[in-house]
């Protein structure tokens, strides 16, 4: 299996700044980007999910379900 070359920091920055990679300006969707959690448009705000990466979606769903199922335990209902 051929290993893909990692994109440069400049390429990653271009992808993040490209409005075509953001659906409604909020949801990051870039099939070229293999990162599971790329930084948001403003990196100081944290990370987002790359909805073009199936692994990202699976991790997002798992985290979401863990959160939902832990709420009754936390609040005792």
C-alpha positions in Angstrom: 0.0 0.0 0.0 1.4 3.4 -1.0 1.7 5.9 1.8 0.3 9.3 1.1 2.5 12.3 1.6 1.3 14.6 4.5 0.1 18.0 3.4 2.3 21.0 4.3 1.2 23.5 6.9 0.6 25.9 4.1 -1.8 23.5 2.4 -3.6 22.8 5.6 -4.0 26.6 6.1 -5.3 27.0 2.6 -7.9 24.3 3.1 -9.0 25.8 6.4 -9.3 29.3 4.8 -11.1 28.0 1.6 -14.8 28.9 1.9 -15.6 26.0 -0.4 -14.5 23.6 2.3 -17.1 25.0 4.8 -20.8 24.1 4.4 -22.9 27.1 5.6 -19.7 28.5 7.0 -19.9 26.1 10.0 -19.4 22.5 8.8 -15.9 21.5 7.5 -16.1 19.2 4.5 -12.9 18.4 2.7 -12.3 14.9 1.2 -8.6 15.7 0.7 -8.0 16.3 4.4 -7.5 13.1 6.2 -7.5 14.6 9.7 -10.3 13.5 12.0 -10.5 16.7 14.0 -9.1 19.7 12.1 -9.0 23.1 13.8 -11.9 25.4 13.3 -11.6 28.5 11.1 -10.3 30.3 14.2 -7.9 27.8 15.7 -8.2 29.3 19.2 -11.8 28.1 19.2 -10.9 24.4 19.2 -11.5 21.7 16.7 -14.3 20.6 14.4 -15.2 17.4 12.6 -14.3 16.8 9.0 -17.6 15.5 7.7 -16.0 14.3 4.5 -13.9 11.7 6.5 -16.0 8.7 7.5 -13.7 8.1 10.5 -14.5 11.6 11.8 -18.2 10.9 11.6 -18.0 7.6 13.5 -15.9 9.2 16.2 -18.3 12.2 16.4 -21.3 9.8 16.7 -19.6 7.8 19.4 -18.8 10.9 21.4 -22.3 12.2 20.9 -23.9 9.0 22.1 -21.6 8.8 25.1 -22.7 12.3 26.1 -26.4 11.6 25.6 -26.3 8.3 27.6 -24.2 9.9 30.4 -26.6 12.7 31.0 -29.1 10.6 33.0 -26.3 9.2 35.1 -24.9 12.7 35.8 -28.3 14.3 36.6 -29.7 11.2 38.4 -32.8 10.7 36.3 
